[in-house]
Amino acid sequence: MKKINFAGGEPFMYPKLLGEMIKFCKQELKVESVSIVSNASKLKNRWFSKYGEFVDILAVSCDSFINRVNDQIGRGSHGDHVQNIYHARDLAAEYGIKFKINSVINRYNWEEDMSDHINSLNP
């Protein structure tokens, strides 16, 4: 196995289990690339200081940078989703992890110009 991706639901709902699994993948299985897809709502500095060295790619789901649209889509997080995305980018940079953004274009966001935020995030 060369690559493994942890996604679905929110992998950081079980941070210790996730950390131990990615550590096992890197150290024991010698997996070349370990990636995690997150909504960025549960990312903690403490977790990255312990397990960040075992993560190659951090992908975050971001379908909009507008709180109202995130609420319509079902990604409402009390207005802090955009802040969480930037925090994820900062953590990835601090720990040398590649950062990417996953988006689903839908009827609520298809006209949104995300280019300023995407350029600022520099995935």
C-alpha positions, 0 to 999 in steps of 0.5 A, spaced: 500 500 500 502 506 498 497 511 500 491 511 505 486 517 506 482 518 512 475 521 510 468 520 511 464 523 517 469 527 521 476 523 522 478 528 528 471 526 532 476 521 535 483 524 535 487 519 539 484 513 535 486 517 528 493 519 531 495 512 532 492 509 526 496 514 522 502 513 526 501 506 525 500 507 517 507 511 517 511 507 522 509 500 521 506 499 514 511 504 511 505 508 507 508 513 503 502 518 503 497 519 509 492 524 508 486 526 512 480 530 509 476 534 515 471 539 515 476 543 520 472 544 526 476 539 530 483 541 529 487 542 535 494 544 535 496 539 541 494 533 536 498 536 530 504 537 535 504 529 537 502 526 530 503 532 525 509 528 523 505 522 520 501 526 516 502 528 508 496 532 506 491 535 510 484 536 505 479 541 508 472 541 505 470 548 503 464 549 499 463 557 501 466 562 504 459 565 506 456 563 513 449 564 510 451 559 504 454 554 509 448 554 513 444 553 507 448 547 504 448 544 511 456 546 513 453 551 518 458 551 524 456 558 528 459 562 523 466 560 524 467 555 518 472 560 514 476 561 521 477 554 521 479 553 514 485 558 515 487 555 522 487 548 518 492 552 513 496 555 518 497 548 522 499 545 515 504 550 514 507 549 521 508 542 521 510 541 513 503 538 511 501 539 504 494 543 504 488 542 499 481 544 499 475 540 497 469 543 494 462 541 492 459 546 487 451 546 488 445 550 487 447 555 493 454 556 491 455 556 484 455 563 483 460 565 489 467 567 487 472 564 491 478 566 488 480 571 493 480 566 499 483 561 495 489 565 493 490 567 500 489 560 503 494 558 497 493 551 497 
